[in-house]
Amino acid sequence: MKLKKTILWITAIVLTLSISVYQRMTGPSKPVRGKVNINDRTIRYKLIRTEDSGTNAQIALLTNDETISGVIVYKRYKSYDEWHTDSLTYSKGILTATIPSQPPAGKVMYKIVLTDRNNHTYTLTEEPVIIRFKGNVPSFFLIPHIIFMFISLLLALRLMLQSIFVKETNYIYTLITFCALVLGGLVFGPIVQKFAFGAYWTGFPFGHDLTDNKTAIAVIFWGIGLYTCYRKKQTARWWVLTASLILLATYLIPHSVFGSELDFTKM
C-alpha cells in the first residue's frame, strides 16, 4: 500500500507539471513564433501577445541585414479604427516596431510585413496577431494565487487517482483541496484580475469569462465532495472523483478563453 501511494503521488506530480506546461503553451500570452527565408537567410521571429498597460509594446526582429525593411499594420481590436501603418526601424541588425499602449484589457491586432532587397514582401502571419494589455499585478497577490491553484490541482489529481485505484477518498486532502481552490480561485483570483483588467469578476452573471465560470463550477462540486466526505461516506468517493474530473477538465480548457477585453466600439 505504501508503494502504491508513492506511485500515486509521483503520477499526480507528473500530471500536474504536464498540465501546467499545457496551460502555459495554450495561454493567451504565448508569443507567436515562426521563421521566414529572406535574402538567402532565415529570419526567426517572436510576436508578443501581452504587455503591461502604460508601456508601449516593442516588437524586435533580428535580421542582421539592412536591406530588409518592413512595416507594422495595426488597429485596436473591436473598434472602428482605420488600419495604421508604421515603418519598422533598423538599428544594429534589429528591426523594431512599436504598438501604442492601451488601457487594461485593451487589445490591438497587428501584422508585420517585411520587404527584401528585390521589393518582394513577406507577411509573417496569415491572420493578425492580437496583443492584450494588462495592469501590473503585485507579486504579493499573484504568487499566492498561483501557489493555491497549483496545490488544488495537485491534490485533486492525487484524490482522483486514489478514488480510481484505491477506491477510497481522504477527508483531509479533500478539505485542503477545497480551501486551496477557494483561496486561489475566489479570493486571490479576483484580486489578480482586478489589478490586471480592472474587474474582480467577469463570469456569470456579469460576463462570459470562461475562467471565472469554470472556477465557480469547480468550487461548487468540491464543496459537494467535501460535504459528502464529512457526512455521507458511502458516496464520498464518487463525488470526489467527479469533482476531480471537473477540475481536471477546467485546466484542459485554455486559460482566459472569453476573458476580459475592452470593446472600443462601445466607448
KEGU-971196 format. One record per residue (C-alpha): z, y, x. Coordinates in steps of 0.05 Angstrom, whole numbers. Each point is the difference from the previous one (the first is absolute). Layout:
// residues N
SITE       pz       py       px
SITE        Z        Y        X
...
// end
This chain:
// residues 267
SITE       pz       py       px
SITE        0        0        0
SITE       16       48       57
SITE      -68      -13       31
SITE      -35       11      -67
SITE       35       67      -10
SITE      -19       21       70
SITE      -73      -17      -15
SITE        4       39      -65
SITE       27       61       37
SITE      -54       -4       53
SITE      -54       -8      -53
SITE       28       59      -40
SITE        0       44       63
SITE      -72      -19       17
SITE      -23       14      -72
SITE       37       67        0
SITE      -32       23       64
SITE      -69      -24      -24
SITE        7       38      -65
SITE       23       62       37
SITE      -62       -3       43
SITE      -43      -10      -62
SITE       32       61      -33
SITE      -14       40       62
SITE      -72      -23        4
SITE      -16       13      -73
SITE       39       64       -9
SITE      -31       68      -14
SITE       18       27       69
SITE      -40      -52       39
SITE      -56       37       38
SITE      -72      -19      -11
SITE      -25      -29       66
SITE      -70      -17       23
SITE      -53       11       52
SITE      -71       27        4
SITE      -53       -4       55
SITE      -27       68       20
SITE      -40       17       63
SITE        8      -71       26
SITE       75        4       -2
SITE       52      -26      -49
SITE       42       53      -34
SITE       64      -27      -31
SITE       33       41      -53
SITE       66        4      -39
SITE       -1       42      -63
SITE       71       17      -22
SITE       22       -6      -73
SITE       67       35        2
SITE       30       64       29
SITE       62       43       -9
SITE       -8       58      -48
SITE        1       66       38
SITE      -40      -30       57
SITE      -76        0        4
SITE      -26      -70        8
SITE      -36      -11       66
SITE      -57      -51        8
SITE      -17      -17       72
SITE      -60      -41       24
SITE       -6      -19       73
SITE      -75        4       18
SITE       -3       23       73
SITE      -69       26      -18
SITE      -12       74      -12
SITE      -69      -16      -30
SITE       35      -31      -60
SITE       18       51      -53
SITE       24       -6      -71
SITE       28       30      -64
SITE       56      -16      -48
SITE      -16        6      -74
SITE       61        4      -45
SITE       30       24      -65
SITE       66       -8      -37
SITE        5      -65      -39
SITE        1        9      -76
SITE      -25       72        3
SITE      -59       42      -20
SITE       -9       22       72
SITE      -68        3       34
SITE       -8      -42       62
SITE       19       37       64
SITE      -37      -14       65
SITE       31       17       68
SITE      -28      -15       69
SITE       39      -45       46
SITE       27       30       64
SITE      -15      -32       67
SITE       48        5       58
SITE       15      -45       58
SITE      -38      -59      -29
SITE       31        4      -69
SITE      -30       24      -66
SITE       53       27      -47
SITE        1       20      -73
SITE       54       34      -41
SITE       19      -11      -73
SITE       40       56      -31
SITE       71      -18      -21
SITE       15      -13      -73
SITE       65        0      -41
SITE       38      -66       -3
SITE      -40      -52      -39
SITE      -64       41       10
SITE      -60      -40       21
SITE      -65       17       36
SITE      -62      -43        3
SITE      -43        5       62
SITE      -58      -28       40
SITE      -18        6       73
SITE      -75        5       18
SITE      -21       -5       73
SITE      -67       21       30
SITE      -29      -27       65
SITE      -45       35       50
SITE      -62      -20      -40
SITE       28       31      -64
SITE       13      -68      -32
SITE       61        2      -45
SITE       55      -51       -9
SITE       48        2      -59
SITE       62      -37       22
SITE       21      -26      -69
SITE      -41      -15      -62
SITE       54       27      -46
SITE       43       62       14
SITE       67      -13       33
SITE       59       26      -41
SITE       59       31       37
SITE       65       15      -36
SITE       50       52       24
SITE       74      -12       -6
SITE       64       37       11
SITE       44      -18       59
SITE       53      -52      -17
SITE       66        4       39
SITE       17      -64       37
SITE       69        2      -32
SITE      -33      -22      -65
SITE      -63      -36       24
SITE       34      -50       46
SITE       51      -25      -52
SITE      -56       -6      -50
SITE      -40      -44       47
SITE       61      -42       21
SITE       24      -14      -71
SITE      -70      -18      -24
SITE       -8      -46       60
SITE       67      -34      -14
SITE      -17      -10      -74
SITE      -67      -32       17
SITE       30      -45       54
SITE       56      -25      -45
SITE      -46       -8      -60
SITE      -46      -44       40
SITE       59      -39       26
SITE       26      -11      -71
SITE      -70      -19      -24
SITE       -6      -54       53
SITE       71      -24      -15
SITE      -16       -4      -74
SITE      -62      -42       14
SITE       24      -46       55
SITE       76       -4       -8
SITE       -2        9      -76
SITE       60       47       -1
SITE       14       74        6
SITE       52       43       34
SITE       39       54      -38
SITE       18       41       62
SITE      -72        2       24
SITE      -23       19      -70
SITE       52       56       -4
SITE      -21       27       68
SITE      -73       -4      -18
SITE       11       38      -65
SITE       42       54       34
SITE      -49        8       57
SITE      -58        6      -49
SITE       36       52      -42
SITE       20       40       61
SITE      -68       -4       33
SITE      -44        5      -62
SITE       40       43      -49
SITE       45       42       44
SITE      -34       14       67
SITE      -70      -14      -26
SITE       -2       59      -49
SITE       32       46       52
SITE      -54      -19       50
SITE      -53       12      -52
SITE       30       68      -18
SITE       -5       23       72
SITE      -69      -30       10
SITE      -34       18      -66
SITE       45       46      -39
SITE       23      -47      -55
SITE       56      -51       -5
SITE      -36      -47      -48
SITE      -73       -4      -19
SITE        1      -68      -34
SITE       10      -15      -74
SITE       11       41      -43
SITE      -20       60       43
SITE      -61      -27       35
SITE      -39      -61       25
SITE       28      -10       70
SITE       -4      -75        9
SITE       51        0       56
SITE       53       31      -46
SITE      -18      -46      -58
SITE        1      -64       40
SITE       67       20       31
SITE       30       11      -69
SITE      -26      -68      -24
SITE       28      -35       61
SITE       69       32       -9
SITE        2      -22      -73
SITE      -15      -72       16
SITE       49       -1       58
SITE       53       28      -47
SITE      -13      -58      -47
SITE        2      -48       59
SITE       66       28       23
SITE       30       -6      -70
SITE      -22      -72       -8
SITE       29      -17       68
SITE       67       29      -23
SITE        2      -26      -72
SITE      -52      -55      -11
SITE       -2      -46       60
SITE      -48      -50      -33
SITE      -57       50       -6
SITE       15       43       61
SITE      -47      -37       47
SITE      -61       12      -45
SITE       16       74      -12
SITE       11       12       74
SITE      -64      -37       17
SITE      -37       42      -51
SITE       30       65       27
SITE      -18      -21       71
SITE      -72      -14      -19
SITE       -6       66      -36
SITE       27       38       60
SITE      -49      -38       44
SITE      -57       19      -46
SITE       20       73        2
SITE       -5       -1       76
SITE      -69      -32       -3
SITE      -25       61      -40
SITE      -21       52       51
SITE       50       57        8
SITE      -10       65      -38
SITE      -53      -25      -48
SITE       -8       54      -53
SITE       49       40       42
SITE       15       74       -1
SITE      -60       46        4
SITE      -16       71      -21
SITE      -54       12      -51
SITE      -30       66       23
SITE      -43        4      -62
SITE       63       14      -40
SITE       31       50       48
// end
